[in-house]
Amino acid sequence: MKESTIQANILKYLNSLPGCYAINNHGNSYQGSGRPDIFASYKGRFLAFEVKNESGKPTKLQLHELSKWEAAGAITGIVRSVDDVKKLIEGIE
């Protein structure tokens, strides 16, 4: 499955949740490289996800960017499906 399809499915799921707003982070030359693909807020928690397909691997820069968001209190992860996202956010009340 293409990463763009996985990302669209995740965004659809997140935006269907009450108390959640999620966007696709369209990278460009003004933002810098390595930024997560999806930014969201869910019930007051910030989420940052890097989307990969089954064979995709994050770059060192992507992992570094995720670690900075995590250090600031965000829920982060490399996600390959809606189920991966569900596991990461299941404890948010």
BELSUL-V437348 format. One record per pair of residues at least 24 apart in sequence whose C-alpha atoms are under 7 Angstrom apart, sorted by sequence separation. I is the first residue (numbers start at 0). GAP is how many residues later the second one is. D is the distance in Angstrom with one decimal. If there is no record, write none. Layout:
i:I gap:GAP d:D
i:I gap:GAP d:D
This chain:
i:18 gap:24 d:5.2
i:35 gap:26 d:6.9
i:47 gap:26 d:6.8
i:51 gap:26 d:6.9
i:53 gap:26 d:6.5
i:33 gap:27 d:5.3
i:34 gap:27 d:6.3
i:46 gap:27 d:5.4
i:47 gap:27 d:6.4
i:48 gap:27 d:5.5
i:49 gap:27 d:6.4
i:50 gap:27 d:5.9
i:51 gap:27 d:6.2
i:52 gap:27 d:5.5
i:33 gap:28 d:4.4
i:45 gap:28 d:4.9
i:46 gap:28 d:4.8
i:47 gap:28 d:4.8
i:48 gap:28 d:5.1
i:49 gap:28 d:4.8
i:50 gap:28 d:5.1
i:51 gap:28 d:5.2
i:44 gap:29 d:6.8
i:45 gap:29 d:6.3
i:46 gap:29 d:5.8
i:47 gap:29 d:6.9
i:48 gap:29 d:5.9
i:49 gap:29 d:6.1
i:50 gap:29 d:5.9
i:34 gap:30 d:6.1
i:35 gap:30 d:6.9
i:48 gap:30 d:6.5
i:33 gap:31 d:6.2
i:6 gap:44 d:6.3
i:2 gap:48 d:6.5
i:2 gap:49 d:5.7
i:2 gap:50 d:5.3
i:1 gap:51 d:6.3
i:0 gap:52 d:6.4
i:9 gap:71 d:6.9
i:9 gap:72 d:5.2
i:8 gap:73 d:6.8
i:5 gap:74 d:6.9
i:5 gap:75 d:6.1
